[in-house]
Structures are given as C-alpha cells and as structure tokens.
C-alpha cells in the first residue's frame, strides 16, 4: 500500500512522463527515454511494452541488464507478474 505522499509522487511522475509534450513528435523513442533516465538512475529497471514484434523493437538484439520487453497483446495479470519479477531481481547498472 502506498502512503498518500508516495502515491502523489508516483502520480506526479506518471503525469510528467505521460504528458510530456513532444516526446513522440520530436522523434524520441522509448529506448532513448530509458537511456536518458539511466544517466541519473543507472539501476532503473525498464519494461518496454510494444505492439511490434520483439525482434523489431530490440533492433540489434541487445537490451541492457535490467531492461525487458513485453509484446502486446497480453493479459493484465501477466503484466503484473512481469513487473513484480523485474522489481524482485537485484538492481544492476548498465
């Protein structure tokens, strides 16, 4: 259960990322956002979610430690399990 202070902080972060003007219009993709976030938080765990084929998204076939990819469609329970599993693993820097 999140405390009200922590819940507000999480909501604020989601709004900041979700409402950031120009991320897609500027040609910035999810990998670039993740790489930029890891400059200040190298242990940040990342779960990419895409409707494209997994190999098309990964490109050169390389994801940094602590990065995973999930393709749509999926059941919401599967998403919860992937997030729990990702957070349960020890943090590793790239």
N, CA, C and O atoms as a GROMACS GRO file, in nm:
protein
  376
    1UNK      N    1   0.084  -0.118   0.000
    1UNK     CA    2   0.000   0.000   0.000
    1UNK      C    3   0.088   0.124   0.000
    1UNK      O    4   0.180   0.135   0.082
    2UNK      N    5   0.062   0.215  -0.090
    2UNK     CA    6   0.140   0.338  -0.097
    2UNK      C    7   0.088   0.440   0.004
    2UNK      O    8  -0.033   0.454   0.023
    3UNK      N    9   0.180   0.510   0.068
    3UNK     CA   10   0.138   0.621   0.154
    3UNK      C   11   0.085   0.731   0.063
    3UNK      O   12   0.116   0.733  -0.056
    4UNK      N   13   0.007   0.822   0.119
    4UNK     CA   14  -0.051   0.926   0.035
    4UNK      C   15   0.059   1.013  -0.027
    4UNK      O   16   0.046   1.056  -0.141
    5UNK      N   17   0.166   1.040   0.048
    5UNK     CA   18   0.276   1.120  -0.005
    5UNK      C   19   0.343   1.047  -0.122
    5UNK      O   20   0.369   1.107  -0.226
    6UNK      N   21   0.370   0.920  -0.102
    6UNK     CA   22   0.436   0.842  -0.209
    6UNK      C   23   0.342   0.827  -0.329
    6UNK      O   24   0.387   0.834  -0.443
    7UNK      N   25   0.214   0.807  -0.303
    7UNK     CA   26   0.118   0.794  -0.413
    7UNK      C   27   0.114   0.922  -0.495
    7UNK      O   28   0.106   0.916  -0.618
    8UNK      N   29   0.119   1.037  -0.430
    8UNK     CA   30   0.120   1.165  -0.503
    8UNK      C   31   0.247   1.177  -0.587
    8UNK      O   32   0.243   1.225  -0.700
    9UNK      N   33   0.359   1.135  -0.531
    9UNK     CA   34   0.485   1.142  -0.605
    9UNK      C   35   0.481   1.053  -0.728
    9UNK      O   36   0.526   1.093  -0.836
   10UNK      N   37   0.427   0.932  -0.713
   10UNK     CA   38   0.416   0.840  -0.827
   10UNK      C   39   0.323   0.899  -0.931
   10UNK      O   40   0.354   0.897  -1.050
   11UNK      N   41   0.208   0.952  -0.888
   11UNK     CA   42   0.115   1.014  -0.982
   11UNK      C   43   0.180   1.129  -1.056
   11UNK      O   44   0.160   1.147  -1.176
   12UNK      N   45   0.258   1.208  -0.984
   12UNK     CA   46   0.326   1.322  -1.045
   12UNK      C   47   0.424   1.276  -1.152
   12UNK      O   48   0.431   1.335  -1.260
   13UNK      N   49   0.500   1.171  -1.122
   13UNK     CA   50   0.596   1.119  -1.219
   13UNK      C   51   0.526   1.065  -1.342
   13UNK      O   52   0.571   1.087  -1.455
   14UNK      N   53   0.414   0.993  -1.321
   14UNK     CA   54   0.340   0.938  -1.435
   14UNK      C   55   0.288   1.052  -1.523
   14UNK      O   56   0.295   1.042  -1.645
   15UNK      N   57   0.236   1.157  -1.462
   15UNK     CA   58   0.187   1.270  -1.540
   15UNK      C   59   0.301   1.337  -1.616
   15UNK      O   60   0.285   1.375  -1.732
   16UNK      N   61   0.415   1.350  -1.551
   16UNK     CA   62   0.529   1.415  -1.616
   16UNK      C   63   0.572   1.338  -1.741
   16UNK      O   64   0.595   1.398  -1.846
   17UNK      N   65   0.581   1.208  -1.729
   17UNK     CA   66   0.624   1.126  -1.844
   17UNK      C   67   0.511   1.116  -1.946
   17UNK      O   68   0.533   1.135  -2.065
   18UNK      N   69   0.390   1.084  -1.898
   18UNK     CA   70   0.278   1.061  -1.990
   18UNK      C   71   0.232   1.185  -2.062
   18UNK      O   72   0.180   1.175  -2.173
   19UNK      N   73   0.251   1.302  -2.003
   19UNK     CA   74   0.204   1.425  -2.065
   19UNK      C   75   0.315   1.509  -2.124
   19UNK      O   76   0.292   1.623  -2.164
   20UNK      N   77   0.434   1.455  -2.130
   20UNK     CA   78   0.546   1.533  -2.182
   20UNK      C   79   0.520   1.567  -2.329
   20UNK      O   80   0.512   1.477  -2.413
   21UNK      N   81   0.507   1.696  -2.359
   21UNK     CA   82   0.480   1.732  -2.498
   21UNK      C   83   0.602   1.705  -2.586
   21UNK      O   84   0.715   1.736  -2.550
   22UNK      N   85   0.576   1.647  -2.699
   22UNK     CA   86   0.680   1.636  -2.798
   22UNK      C   87   0.771   1.516  -2.790
   22UNK      O   88   0.863   1.504  -2.870
   23UNK      N   89   0.748   1.423  -2.695
   23UNK     CA   90   0.836   1.307  -2.693
   23UNK      C   91   0.828   1.232  -2.825
   23UNK      O   92   0.930   1.202  -2.886
   24UNK      N   93   0.706   1.202  -2.869
   24UNK     CA   94   0.694   1.129  -2.994
   24UNK      C   95   0.707   1.222  -3.114
   24UNK      O   96   0.764   1.184  -3.216
   25UNK      N   97   0.656   1.344  -3.102
   25UNK     CA   98   0.666   1.435  -3.216
   25UNK      C   99   0.810   1.477  -3.241
   25UNK      O  100   0.845   1.517  -3.352
   26UNK      N  101   0.894   1.469  -3.138
   26UNK     CA  102   1.035   1.503  -3.156
   26UNK      C  103   1.116   1.383  -3.206
   26UNK      O  104   1.237   1.394  -3.226
   27UNK      N  105   1.049   1.271  -3.226
   27UNK     CA  106   1.119   1.154  -3.275
   27UNK      C  107   1.193   1.076  -3.169
   27UNK      O  108   1.281   0.996  -3.201
   28UNK      N  109   1.160   1.098  -3.042
   28UNK     CA  110   1.225   1.027  -2.932
   28UNK      C  111   1.150   0.897  -2.908
   28UNK      O  112   1.028   0.896  -2.893
   29UNK      N  113   1.223   0.786  -2.905
   29UNK     CA  114   1.158   0.658  -2.880
   29UNK      C  115   1.178   0.615  -2.734
   29UNK      O  116   1.253   0.678  -2.659
   30UNK      N  117   1.110   0.508  -2.697
   30UNK     CA  118   1.117   0.460  -2.559
   30UNK      C  119   1.256   0.423  -2.514
   30UNK      O  120   1.292   0.447  -2.399
   31UNK      N  121   1.336   0.367  -2.601
   31UNK     CA  122   1.473   0.330  -2.564
   31UNK      C  123   1.555   0.454  -2.533
   31UNK      O  124   1.636   0.454  -2.440
   32UNK      N  125   1.536   0.560  -2.611
   32UNK     CA  126   1.610   0.684  -2.586
   32UNK      C  127   1.568   0.747  -2.453
   32UNK      O  128   1.652   0.800  -2.381
   33UNK      N  129   1.439   0.740  -2.422
   33UNK     CA  130   1.391   0.791  -2.293
   33UNK      C  131   1.453   0.709  -2.179
   33UNK      O  132   1.499   0.765  -2.080
   34UNK      N  133   1.453   0.576  -2.194
   34UNK     CA  134   1.509   0.488  -2.092
   34UNK      C  135   1.659   0.514  -2.073
   34UNK      O  136   1.706   0.522  -1.960
   35UNK      N  137   1.732   0.526  -2.182
   35UNK     CA  138   1.876   0.552  -2.173
   35UNK      C  139   1.903   0.685  -2.104
   35UNK      O  140   1.995   0.696  -2.023
   36UNK      N  141   1.823   0.787  -2.136
   36UNK     CA  142   1.840   0.918  -2.073
   36UNK      C  143   1.809   0.910  -1.923
   36UNK      O  144   1.878   0.972  -1.842
   37UNK      N  145   1.706   0.835  -1.887
   37UNK     CA  146   1.670   0.822  -1.744
   37UNK      C  147   1.780   0.749  -1.667
   37UNK      O  148   1.802   0.777  -1.549
   38UNK      N  149   1.847   0.657  -1.733
   38UNK     CA  150   1.950   0.580  -1.666
   38UNK      C  151   2.080   0.657  -1.646
   38UNK      O  152   2.170   0.611  -1.574
   39UNK      N  153   2.092   0.772  -1.708
   39UNK     CA  154   2.210   0.856  -1.683
   39UNK      C  155   2.212   0.897  -1.536
   39UNK      O  156   2.316   0.892  -1.471
   40UNK      N  157   2.097   0.938  -1.484
   40UNK     CA  158   2.091   0.979  -1.343
   40UNK      C  159   2.050   0.865  -1.251
   40UNK      O  160   2.074   0.873  -1.130
   41UNK      N  161   1.989   0.760  -1.305
   41UNK     CA  162   1.948   0.645  -1.223
   41UNK      C  163   1.991   0.516  -1.292
   41UNK      O  164   1.909   0.447  -1.352
   42UNK      N  165   2.120   0.482  -1.284
   42UNK     CA  166   2.173   0.368  -1.360
   42UNK      C  167   2.112   0.232  -1.324
   42UNK      O  168   2.122   0.138  -1.402
   43UNK      N  169   2.050   0.220  -1.207
   43UNK     CA  170   1.990   0.093  -1.167
   43UNK      C  171   1.842   0.085  -1.198
   43UNK      O  172   1.776  -0.012  -1.160
   44UNK      N  173   1.788   0.185  -1.268
   44UNK     CA  174   1.646   0.190  -1.301
   44UNK      C  175   1.609   0.068  -1.385
   44UNK      O  176   1.674   0.038  -1.485
   45UNK      N  177   1.504  -0.002  -1.343
   45UNK     CA  178   1.456  -0.117  -1.419
   45UNK      C  179   1.356  -0.067  -1.523
   45UNK      O  180   1.276   0.021  -1.496
   46UNK      N  181   1.363  -0.124  -1.642
   46UNK     CA  182   1.281  -0.079  -1.754
   46UNK      C  183   1.205  -0.197  -1.812
   46UNK      O  184   1.262  -0.303  -1.837
   47UNK      N  185   1.076  -0.177  -1.835
   47UNK     CA  186   0.994  -0.275  -1.906
   47UNK      C  187   0.934  -0.204  -2.027
   47UNK      O  188   0.847  -0.118  -2.013
   48UNK      N  189   0.981  -0.241  -2.145
   48UNK     CA  190   0.926  -0.187  -2.268
   48UNK      C  191   0.803  -0.267  -2.305
   48UNK      O  192   0.802  -0.389  -2.294
   49UNK      N  193   0.699  -0.198  -2.348
   49UNK     CA  194   0.576  -0.264  -2.394
   49UNK      C  195   0.551  -0.216  -2.536
   49UNK      O  196   0.549  -0.096  -2.562
   50UNK      N  197   0.531  -0.311  -2.626
   50UNK     CA  198   0.516  -0.275  -2.767
   50UNK      C  199   0.416  -0.364  -2.837
   50UNK      O  200   0.389  -0.476  -2.795
   51UNK      N  201   0.361  -0.312  -2.943
   51UNK     CA  202   0.274  -0.390  -3.030
   51UNK      C  203   0.348  -0.448  -3.148
   51UNK      O  204   0.292  -0.523  -3.227
   52UNK      N  205   0.476  -0.414  -3.159
   52UNK     CA  206   0.559  -0.466  -3.267
   52UNK      C  207   0.622  -0.599  -3.227
   52UNK      O  208   0.623  -0.636  -3.109
   53UNK      N  209   0.673  -0.669  -3.324
   53UNK     CA  210   0.743  -0.794  -3.295
   53UNK      C  211   0.865  -0.762  -3.209
   53UNK      O  212   0.932  -0.661  -3.230
   54UNK      N  213   0.893  -0.848  -3.114
   54UNK     CA  214   1.003  -0.824  -3.020
   54UNK      C  215   1.134  -0.796  -3.091
   54UNK      O  216   1.206  -0.704  -3.053
   55UNK      N  217   1.168  -0.874  -3.192
   55UNK     CA  218   1.297  -0.856  -3.259
   55UNK      C  219   1.303  -0.724  -3.336
   55UNK      O  220   1.412  -0.671  -3.358
   56UNK      N  221   1.188  -0.670  -3.377
   56UNK     CA  222   1.187  -0.541  -3.447
   56UNK      C  223   1.218  -0.427  -3.349
   56UNK      O  224   1.279  -0.327  -3.387
   57UNK      N  225   1.175  -0.442  -3.226
   57UNK     CA  226   1.194  -0.336  -3.126
   57UNK      C  227   1.336  -0.338  -3.072
   57UNK      O  228   1.398  -0.232  -3.055
   58UNK      N  229   1.388  -0.454  -3.045
   58UNK     CA  230   1.521  -0.466  -2.987
   58UNK      C  231   1.626  -0.419  -3.086
   58UNK      O  232   1.731  -0.368  -3.047
   59UNK      N  233   1.599  -0.436  -3.213
   59UNK     CA  234   1.692  -0.388  -3.316
   59UNK      C  235   1.816  -0.474  -3.323
   59UNK      O  236   1.815  -0.579  -3.387
   60UNK      N  237   1.923  -0.429  -3.257
   60UNK     CA  238   2.049  -0.504  -3.264
   60UNK      C  239   2.050  -0.624  -3.172
   60UNK      O  240   2.153  -0.690  -3.156
   61UNK      N  241   1.935  -0.654  -3.110
   61UNK     CA  242   1.926  -0.773  -3.027
   61UNK      C  243   1.982  -0.757  -2.888
   61UNK      O  244   2.005  -0.856  -2.818
   62UNK      N  245   2.006  -0.632  -2.846
   62UNK     CA  246   2.070  -0.611  -2.717
   62UNK      C  247   1.988  -0.519  -2.627
   62UNK      O  248   1.958  -0.405  -2.662
   63UNK      N  249   1.953  -0.571  -2.512
   63UNK     CA  250   1.894  -0.489  -2.406
   63UNK      C  251   1.992  -0.488  -2.290
   63UNK      O  252   2.054  -0.590  -2.258
   64UNK      N  253   2.006  -0.374  -2.227
   64UNK     CA  254   2.096  -0.363  -2.112
   64UNK      C  255   2.039  -0.444  -1.996
   64UNK      O  256   1.920  -0.474  -1.993
   65UNK      N  257   2.124  -0.482  -1.900
   65UNK     CA  258   2.074  -0.550  -1.780
   65UNK      C  259   1.966  -0.465  -1.714
   65UNK      O  260   1.977  -0.343  -1.705
   66UNK      N  261   1.861  -0.531  -1.667
   66UNK     CA  262   1.751  -0.460  -1.602
   66UNK      C  263   1.648  -0.406  -1.698
   66UNK      O  264   1.553  -0.339  -1.657
   67UNK      N  265   1.664  -0.435  -1.828
   67UNK     CA  266   1.567  -0.396  -1.929
   67UNK      C  267   1.502  -0.522  -1.984
   67UNK      O  268   1.569  -0.621  -2.014
   68UNK      N  269   1.369  -0.516  -1.997
   68UNK     CA  270   1.296  -0.628  -2.056
   68UNK      C  271   1.194  -0.574  -2.153
   68UNK      O  272   1.162  -0.455  -2.153
   69UNK      N  273   1.142  -0.663  -2.235
   69UNK     CA  274   1.043  -0.623  -2.334
   69UNK      C  275   0.924  -0.717  -2.326
   69UNK      O  276   0.939  -0.837  -2.302
   70UNK      N  277   0.806  -0.661  -2.346
   70UNK     CA  278   0.682  -0.738  -2.343
   70UNK      C  279   0.600  -0.695  -2.465
   70UNK      O  280   0.581  -0.576  -2.489
   71UNK      N  281   0.552  -0.792  -2.542
   71UNK     CA  282   0.475  -0.759  -2.661
   71UNK      C  283   0.325  -0.773  -2.635
   71UNK      O  284   0.281  -0.860  -2.560
   72UNK      N  285   0.248  -0.686  -2.700
   72UNK     CA  286   0.103  -0.691  -2.691
   72UNK      C  287   0.053  -0.794  -2.791
   72UNK      O  288   0.122  -0.821  -2.889
   73UNK      N  289  -0.061  -0.849  -2.770
   73UNK     CA  290  -0.149  -0.834  -2.655
   73UNK      C  291  -0.105  -0.923  -2.540
   73UNK      O  292  -0.034  -1.022  -2.559
   74UNK      N  293  -0.147  -0.886  -2.421
   74UNK     CA  294  -0.120  -0.968  -2.304
   74UNK      C  295  -0.233  -0.948  -2.203
   74UNK      O  296  -0.307  -0.850  -2.209
   75UNK      N  297  -0.243  -1.042  -2.113
   75UNK     CA  298  -0.342  -1.035  -2.006
   75UNK      C  299  -0.284  -0.947  -1.896
   75UNK      O  300  -0.165  -0.955  -1.867
   76UNK      N  301  -0.366  -0.863  -1.834
   76UNK     CA  302  -0.319  -0.769  -1.733
   76UNK      C  303  -0.247  -0.840  -1.618
   76UNK      O  304  -0.153  -0.785  -1.561
   77UNK      N  305  -0.291  -0.959  -1.584
   77UNK     CA  306  -0.223  -1.035  -1.477
   77UNK      C  307  -0.080  -1.068  -1.517
   77UNK      O  308   0.009  -1.070  -1.432
   78UNK      N  309  -0.057  -1.092  -1.645
   78UNK     CA  310   0.077  -1.120  -1.694
   78UNK      C  311   0.166  -0.997  -1.678
   78UNK      O  312   0.282  -1.008  -1.641
   79UNK      N  313   0.110  -0.879  -1.706
   79UNK     CA  314   0.184  -0.755  -1.685
   79UNK      C  315   0.223  -0.739  -1.539
   79UNK      O  316   0.338  -0.707  -1.509
   80UNK      N  317   0.130  -0.763  -1.449
   80UNK     CA  318   0.160  -0.754  -1.306
   80UNK      C  319   0.270  -0.849  -1.264
   80UNK      O  320   0.359  -0.813  -1.187
   81UNK      N  321   0.265  -0.971  -1.316
   81UNK     CA  322   0.368  -1.070  -1.284
   81UNK      C  323   0.505  -1.027  -1.336
   81UNK      O  324   0.605  -1.042  -1.266
   82UNK      N  325   0.509  -0.973  -1.458
   82UNK     CA  326   0.638  -0.928  -1.514
   82UNK      C  327   0.697  -0.814  -1.433
   82UNK      O  328   0.817  -0.810  -1.408
   83UNK      N  329   0.612  -0.721  -1.392
   83UNK     CA  330   0.659  -0.608  -1.312
   83UNK      C  331   0.711  -0.657  -1.177
   83UNK      O  332   0.819  -0.616  -1.134
   84UNK      N  333   0.636  -0.744  -1.111
   84UNK     CA  334   0.681  -0.800  -0.983
   84UNK      C  335   0.814  -0.872  -0.998
   84UNK      O  336   0.904  -0.856  -0.916
   85UNK      N  337   0.826  -0.954  -1.102
   85UNK     CA  338   0.951  -1.028  -1.125
   85UNK      C  339   1.068  -0.934  -1.151
   85UNK      O  340   1.178  -0.955  -1.099
   86UNK      N  341   1.045  -0.831  -1.229
   86UNK     CA  342   1.151  -0.735  -1.261
   86UNK      C  343   1.196  -0.661  -1.136
   86UNK      O  344   1.316  -0.641  -1.114
   87UNK      N  345   1.102  -0.620  -1.054
   87UNK     CA  346   1.136  -0.548  -0.932
   87UNK      C  347   1.198  -0.637  -0.824
   87UNK      O  348   1.273  -0.589  -0.739
   88UNK      N  349   1.169  -0.765  -0.828
   88UNK     CA  350   1.221  -0.859  -0.728
   88UNK      C  351   1.369  -0.893  -0.751
   88UNK      O  352   1.439  -0.932  -0.657
   89UNK      N  353   1.415  -0.877  -0.875
   89UNK     CA  354   1.555  -0.908  -0.905
   89UNK      C  355   1.648  -0.800  -0.854
   89UNK      O  356   1.608  -0.684  -0.844
   90UNK      N  357   1.770  -0.836  -0.820
   90UNK     CA  358   1.867  -0.733  -0.776
   90UNK      C  359   1.890  -0.631  -0.887
   90UNK      O  360   1.895  -0.665  -1.005
   91UNK      N  361   1.902  -0.507  -0.848
   91UNK     CA  362   1.927  -0.399  -0.944
   91UNK      C  363   2.068  -0.412  -0.999
   91UNK      O  364   2.162  -0.441  -0.925
   92UNK      N  365   2.081  -0.389  -1.129
   92UNK     CA  366   2.213  -0.392  -1.191
   92UNK      C  367   2.229  -0.268  -1.278
   92UNK      O  368   2.134  -0.227  -1.346
   93UNK      N  369   2.344  -0.211  -1.277
   93UNK     CA  370   2.370  -0.094  -1.362
   93UNK      C  371   2.416  -0.143  -1.498
   93UNK      O  372   2.467  -0.254  -1.512
   94UNK      N  373   2.397  -0.058  -1.597
   94UNK     CA  374   2.439  -0.098  -1.732
   94UNK      C  375   2.588  -0.089  -1.749
   94UNK      O  376   2.640  -0.119  -1.856
   0.00000   0.00000   0.00000
